[in-house]
């Protein structure tokens, strides 16, 4: 199956297998990029993260492997495999890999 067929929903896929870890890095792979929103897979090596920032849109983080500390508006929470958290638009947020983790970020623009 080609990548285009895979992404078109031609066959079920395991999210955790869509992206691989890289040492001392954050890796991303965009699955959908539309005017209404995006879906992106990320793989964070232990100790990696995203510094505090804001986004003009609501976003949902689904942890598909491992665990992370996610800070939203100064409140830090541990989020692990099988859990999700909503990051409201315009609220400052940051992520830190307390262990290697993979997530799917869904951003709604409309």
N, C-alpha and C positions, 0 to 999 in steps of 0.2 A: 504494500500500500504506500502510495506517495504521501509526503507531508501534507500536501493540499487536500487529499482525500481524508487523511486523518483529521485535519482541522475542520473539514466540512461536516463532520459528524457521521461519516460513512461507517464507522465502527467504534465501539466502546474502547476507551483508552484508560489506563491507570495514571491519574494525575502525578503521582509520586515518581513515575518513570519518565516524565516529560523533560526533566531538567536534572543535570548532574552538579554535584558540588565541585568547586575549585578551591584549592588551598588559599587561605587568606583573602578570599574574594566574596563578592556578592554577584550572583549570576541571575540574569532575567531572560524570560522568553515570552513575548507577547503572543497570546492566542487569538484575541479578538481586539481590533482597534477600529471602532466606529464612532461617528459623531455623538451617539447617545451614551457611549461608555467604552471601557476597556476591561479585558481580563488578561492578567499577566501572572505567570508562575515565577517564583523567586527561589533561589537556593542560597542560604547564608552559611558560610563557614563559622565555626565557633569563634566568638569574639567580634565578629563583624556586625555592622548595623547601618542604620540610616539616622543621621543627626536630626534634631528637632526641626520640623518644617510644618507648613500648612498647605492645604489643598482646597481649591474652591468647590469641591464636590464631595458628597458622601462616599465612603469607601468601606468595603467589607473585607476583612482578612480572615481566611480559613487556613489554619495550620494543618498541613497534610503529613508532616513528619517532624519529630523533634519538639523543641520548645523555645519560646522567646519571651523576653520582657518587652511589653509594649506600654509606652507612656502616652497618655492622652490628657491634655490640659493639666499636667503635673501629677497625675495619678498613675502609678505603675502597677501593672498586672502581669502575672505569669500566664501565658496562653500556650497550650500544649496540643499534641496530635488529637484531631477530631473536634477541636474547639474553634470558635470564631469570635470575632469582636468587631463592632462597628466603630469606625472613626468618622465622627460628624464633620461636615464641611466647615472649614475655617478654624477648627480647633487644632492647636499645636500638638503634634505627635512625633514620636521617635520609636525606633525598634532596635533591640540588641539581642544577638544570638547568645543565649546562655549555654547552648549546645548547638551543634549543627541543626538547622531546621529548614524546611521547605514550606512555602505558603502560596496560596492563590489570592491575588488582590483583584477585587472587582470594584471598579470605579464607575459610578452612575453619574452621567453628565446631563441627563435630561429628566 
